[in-house]
Amino acid sequence: MPKLKTNQGAAKRFKPTAGGYKHAQSHHNHILTKKNSKRKRNLRHTSLVDPSDVRSVVRMLQGS
């Protein structure tokens, strides 16, 4: 049986932690002028993947 390949897009976006998988917030790349400072500041922080999505993230990363 051939080796499984890790989804490289997912490998760059998700990092495993003790409590699950962390990821960066979206909507913090461009068109920042119309977003207020509070919104941009809150988008800086990382958050955990929702428990309902963990299974699909694990499947994408199972090659590693």
C-alpha positions as CSV (number, residue, x, y, z in Angstrom):
1,M,0.0,0.0,0.0
2,P,1.4,3.4,-0.9
3,K,2.2,6.1,1.7
4,L,-0.5,8.6,2.5
5,K,0.1,12.2,1.6
6,T,-0.6,15.0,4.1
7,N,-2.8,17.8,2.7
8,Q,-0.1,20.5,2.6
9,G,-2.7,23.3,2.7
10,A,-4.1,22.0,5.9
11,A,-0.6,21.3,7.3
12,K,0.2,25.0,7.0
13,R,-3.0,26.2,8.6
14,F,-3.6,23.8,11.5
15,K,-1.3,23.0,14.4
16,P,-2.1,20.3,17.0
17,T,-2.2,21.3,20.7
18,A,-3.2,19.5,23.9
19,G,-6.8,20.9,23.6
20,G,-7.3,20.3,19.9
21,Y,-6.1,22.0,16.7
22,K,-5.4,25.7,16.6
23,H,-5.7,28.0,13.5
24,A,-5.5,31.6,12.6
25,Q,-8.6,33.7,12.2
26,S,-9.8,34.5,8.7
27,H,-10.6,38.0,7.2
28,H,-7.4,39.6,8.4
29,N,-5.5,39.7,5.1
30,H,-6.8,42.5,2.9
31,I,-9.4,45.2,2.7
32,L,-8.5,46.2,6.3
33,T,-9.4,49.9,5.9
34,K,-13.2,49.3,6.3
35,K,-12.7,47.1,9.4
36,N,-12.5,48.9,12.7
37,S,-9.5,48.6,15.0
38,K,-11.4,46.5,17.5
39,R,-12.4,43.9,14.9
40,K,-8.8,43.7,13.5
41,R,-7.3,43.4,17.0
42,N,-9.6,40.5,17.8
43,L,-8.7,38.7,14.5
44,R,-5.0,38.6,15.5
45,H,-5.6,35.8,18.0
46,T,-5.7,32.1,17.2
47,S,-8.6,29.9,18.0
48,L,-9.4,26.2,18.3
49,V,-11.0,24.2,15.5
50,D,-14.7,23.5,16.3
51,P,-15.2,20.0,17.7
52,S,-17.5,19.1,14.8
53,D,-14.7,19.9,12.3
54,V,-11.8,18.1,14.1
55,R,-12.5,14.8,12.4
56,S,-12.0,16.3,8.9
57,V,-8.8,18.2,10.0
58,V,-7.3,14.9,11.4
59,R,-8.1,13.2,8.1
60,M,-6.3,15.9,6.1
61,L,-3.3,15.6,8.4
62,Q,-3.2,11.9,8.8
63,G,-0.3,11.5,6.3
64,S,2.1,13.0,8.8
